[in-house]
């Protein structure tokens, strides 16, 4: 599945990584031509949180879904 999110600030990035880290499936994020592991706090903090990023994942986790919904781009 893919969705687009905007984290808005570093606290959003931390919340996103924390939720992603609790998932037992791979989660990748893409911005322009950059691909990162969503579970890497250093990788996520290297992105400008105001930009829209694409999240690619194959799995289900209620908490992670809630965080995605919170930061979803309409």
N, C-alpha and C positions, 0 to 999 in steps of 0.2 A: 504494500500500500504506500501511497505517497500523499503528503499534505504539505502545505506551505504555512510557515509560522514567522512571526516577528517577535523577538524576545524583549525588545525595548530597552533593557538595561542589564548590567552584570548580575543583579539578583535574579532576573529571569533566566539567564544562562545557567546560573548555579542550580536553580530549581529544576530546569530541564535536564541537566546532567544527572542530578540526584535521582530523578524519576527514571531516566534511561538506564542508569546503572543497576537498578533493581529488576530489570527485564532480563529474561533468559534467552533472548534472541538478539541478532545483530541489528543495529540502528545506525544508519549513515546519514550525514547531512551534506548538502551540496549548496555552494554559493559560487556563482560564475563558473569557473573551471576547477574549483577547489572541492575536494571530497575529504570529509573528516569522519572519524568515529565519534558518534554522539556521546559516548561514555567517557570521552577525554575532556576533562575540565580545561586543560591548557589549550587544546585545539579549539574548543568552543569559545574560550575567552579571546582567542586570536581574531575572531570574526567581530565585525562591528555589529552589535546587537540590534541596531536600528534597521538593518537590512533584512529583507525577506529571504529566508532560507528554505530549501526543500528538504523534507525529512522522508527517508525511504526505510521501511521496516516491514518485516514479515512475522507478525506475532500479535498477541493480544495481552494487554495488561490494563486493568481498570484505572490505576493511578496514572500511568503514562498517557492513557487516552484523555483523562481529565486535564492534564497539563497541556497536551496538544490542543484541546478545545479552548483552553484559556488563552493561548497565544496564536490561535488560528487567524490567518489573514482572510478576511471576508471578500 
